[in-house]
């Protein structure tokens, strides 16, 4: 995987340094990746608009602060995805235990029949993503849970593959209790679309 892969970057940055990095990536990888930049916004909007351009059998939603250190991640994930898959993240020193707790809760929710693929890494079969109703561009909070919960739990997989890193900044800023409380609120409002139209102080 890699040659000819289409990468869609939904960018809402006004930081010149970030924009320069994107331009340089387009130059450096022009022979191996088909990179297209589109206007972004809140994650749900960017994902919705980006996915409109997808014509491949799979679509991967990947946050800007997620890094793949294992070049076999995508290959293995594609070959082991039923309809929707995510991964167990590695993060900053001293915070991996928090992500382990987070993964435990995801698995427990799956046992209860509720799928939750963290938006930082969501690999859908494209037809399953379309069937789930696609992202709602008006949602500003927990849009990743809202759409992944549309996937039947037995067809959702949390892989233990190593090599996917993300920053612990959200846990550092908000704390574990806040994040778990929000997860529980999302679960309680899993059938209430209006709940996801407010930020609930997540972006503060």
PAKEKE-114650 format. One line per field, with one value per residue (C-alpha): residue in three letters; chain; x, y, z. Coordinates in Angstrom, 2 decimals. Layout:
resn: (ALA ...)
chain: (A ...)
c1: (X ...)
c2: (Y ...)
c3: (Z ...)
This chain:
resn: (UNK UNK UNK UNK UNK UNK UNK UNK UNK UNK UNK UNK UNK UNK UNK UNK UNK UNK UNK UNK UNK UNK UNK UNK UNK UNK UNK UNK UNK UNK UNK UNK UNK UNK UNK UNK UNK UNK UNK UNK UNK UNK UNK UNK UNK UNK UNK UNK UNK UNK UNK UNK UNK UNK UNK UNK UNK UNK UNK UNK UNK UNK UNK UNK UNK UNK UNK UNK UNK UNK UNK UNK UNK UNK UNK UNK UNK UNK UNK UNK UNK UNK UNK UNK UNK UNK UNK UNK UNK UNK UNK UNK UNK UNK UNK UNK UNK UNK UNK UNK UNK UNK UNK UNK UNK UNK UNK UNK UNK UNK UNK UNK UNK UNK UNK UNK UNK UNK UNK UNK UNK UNK UNK UNK UNK UNK UNK UNK UNK UNK UNK UNK UNK UNK UNK UNK UNK UNK UNK UNK UNK UNK UNK UNK UNK UNK UNK UNK UNK UNK UNK UNK UNK UNK UNK UNK UNK UNK UNK UNK UNK UNK UNK UNK UNK UNK UNK UNK UNK UNK UNK UNK UNK UNK UNK UNK UNK UNK UNK UNK UNK UNK UNK UNK UNK UNK UNK UNK UNK UNK UNK UNK UNK UNK UNK UNK UNK UNK UNK UNK UNK UNK UNK UNK)
chain: (A A A A A A A A A A A A A A A A A A A A A A A A A A A A A A A A A A A A A A A A A A A A A A A A A A A A A A A A A A A A A A A A A A A A A A A A A A A A A A A A A A A A A A A A A A A A A A A A A A A A A A A A A A A A A A A A A A A A A A A A A A A A A A A A A A A A A A A A A A A A A A A A A A A A A A A A A A A A A A A A A A A A A A A A A A A A A A A A A A A A A A A A A A A A A A A A A A A A A A A A A A A A)
c1: (0.00 1.19 1.70 -1.17 -2.87 -5.13 -4.62 -7.18 -6.14 -8.98 -7.11 -8.50 -5.15 -4.07 -0.59 1.88 4.28 1.58 0.62 4.28 4.62 1.61 3.03 6.37 4.68 2.86 6.22 8.13 5.52 4.12 5.25 3.87 0.83 -2.06 -2.48 -5.41 -6.04 -9.59 -11.02 -11.61 -13.39 -14.57 -13.56 -17.02 -17.13 -13.63 -14.28 -17.63 -16.21 -13.12 -15.10 -17.20 -14.09 -13.43 -13.91 -11.84 -13.20 -11.80 -11.64 -9.32 -10.02 -6.73 -6.18 -3.26 -1.63 -1.67 1.55 2.03 5.41 4.68 4.51 2.41 -0.42 -2.59 -1.95 -2.91 -5.87 -7.38 -7.13 -8.75 -11.56 -15.13 -16.86 -15.05 -11.74 -9.65 -6.44 -5.06 -2.99 0.47 1.09 3.44 5.43 3.33 -0.01 -0.17 -2.06 -4.80 -5.19 -5.32 -8.26 -9.83 -9.44 -10.95 -14.02 -14.28 -14.24 -16.83 -19.09 -18.69 -19.92 -22.96 -23.56 -22.12 -19.25 -16.81 -13.88 -11.86 -11.86 -8.08 -7.99 -11.18 -10.89 -14.25 -15.24 -16.51 -19.87 -20.35 -19.50 -22.07 -24.67 -24.08 -25.21 -21.79 -20.55 -22.94 -21.05 -23.07 -21.84 -19.11 -18.53 -17.99 -18.96 -16.63 -18.71 -22.00 -21.16 -19.21 -22.13 -24.14 -21.97 -23.20 -20.82 -19.82 -18.57 -16.43 -12.87 -10.31 -6.89 -3.89 -1.39 1.50 2.94 0.18 1.08 -1.00 -0.42 -1.80 -2.62 -6.37 -5.92 -3.30 -5.66 -8.94 -8.00 -9.15 -12.30 -13.57 -12.96 -14.62 -17.58 -18.00 -17.85 -20.66 -22.71 -22.19 -23.35 -26.45 -27.19 -26.23 -29.67 -29.94 -28.40 -28.99 -26.54 -23.67 -24.50 -23.01 -19.34 -19.91 -16.73 -14.62 -12.79 -12.19)
c2: (0.00 3.52 4.12 6.15 6.32 9.35 11.52 14.22 16.89 18.95 22.03 24.92 26.28 29.89 29.05 29.74 27.10 24.41 25.48 25.38 21.83 20.70 22.28 20.57 17.20 17.61 18.16 15.40 12.71 13.74 10.47 8.15 9.89 11.73 14.58 16.96 19.80 20.97 23.57 22.18 23.23 21.19 17.52 16.34 18.92 18.12 14.37 14.76 16.88 14.71 11.48 12.92 12.58 8.94 6.35 3.51 0.43 1.71 5.13 5.94 8.94 9.95 12.96 15.29 14.32 10.57 9.01 5.58 4.10 0.63 0.47 -2.69 -1.05 -0.18 -3.48 -5.53 -3.35 -3.50 -7.28 -7.59 -5.04 -6.32 -2.94 -0.65 -0.92 1.15 0.61 0.77 3.94 4.46 7.85 9.96 8.45 8.18 8.27 4.87 3.44 5.98 4.79 1.24 2.27 3.98 0.82 -1.29 0.97 0.71 -3.09 -3.01 -0.76 -3.22 -6.02 -3.86 -3.59 -0.10 0.52 3.36 3.87 6.90 9.44 9.67 6.34 5.05 2.58 2.00 -0.09 2.79 1.15 0.68 4.34 5.40 3.01 4.42 7.80 9.51 12.20 14.97 18.19 20.13 18.07 19.72 17.08 13.29 12.86 9.86 8.00 8.98 7.47 4.46 3.52 3.03 -0.02 -3.33 -4.22 -7.69 -5.97 -3.49 -4.43 -2.90 -4.14 -4.51 -3.78 -1.61 1.39 4.01 7.02 10.02 12.91 12.76 16.47 16.01 13.90 16.33 19.26 17.68 14.74 11.13 11.69 14.36 12.14 9.08 11.18 12.42 8.85 7.87 10.90 9.99 6.46 7.73 10.04 7.59 8.00 11.74 13.59 17.01 16.19 16.27 19.69 21.38 21.37 20.62 22.65 20.04 22.61 25.10)
c3: (0.00 -0.60 -4.31 -5.66 -2.26 -2.01 1.06 1.75 4.24 5.68 6.86 8.89 10.04 9.57 10.86 8.05 9.37 9.18 5.67 4.60 5.97 3.94 0.78 1.36 1.89 -1.41 -3.11 -1.29 -1.88 -5.25 -6.87 -4.16 -2.69 -4.27 -1.77 -1.93 0.52 1.21 3.62 7.12 10.28 13.22 12.78 11.71 8.91 7.67 7.73 6.01 3.19 2.78 2.63 -0.19 -2.37 -1.46 -4.21 -2.70 -0.85 2.47 4.10 7.01 9.22 10.82 13.11 12.50 15.81 15.06 13.77 12.21 13.18 11.83 8.04 8.26 10.21 7.22 5.46 8.50 9.38 5.92 5.88 9.31 9.08 8.98 8.72 11.16 13.00 15.36 17.32 20.82 20.90 22.32 23.82 25.96 28.81 31.94 30.09 28.39 31.36 30.71 27.15 28.49 30.70 27.70 25.60 28.40 28.41 24.62 24.88 27.67 25.59 22.71 24.98 25.70 21.97 21.45 19.01 19.68 17.35 18.43 15.61 15.66 13.81 12.22 9.35 7.64 4.72 2.61 1.94 5.70 6.30 3.71 5.12 8.62 7.32 7.01 9.37 10.30 9.46 12.03 14.98 17.04 19.70 19.85 16.22 16.14 18.72 17.13 13.75 14.98 17.21 14.00 13.24 14.67 17.51 16.17 13.00 14.95 15.91 18.29 17.16 19.45 16.69 17.85 16.08 16.33 18.49 19.51 21.87 25.42 25.30 25.73 28.85 30.14 29.66 30.74 32.98 32.92 35.00 32.61 29.57 31.10 32.21 28.65 27.34 29.69 28.66 25.00 25.66 27.49 24.53 21.78 20.17 20.75 17.76 19.34 22.15 19.66 18.28 21.37 22.40 26.11 26.82 24.99 22.90 25.74)
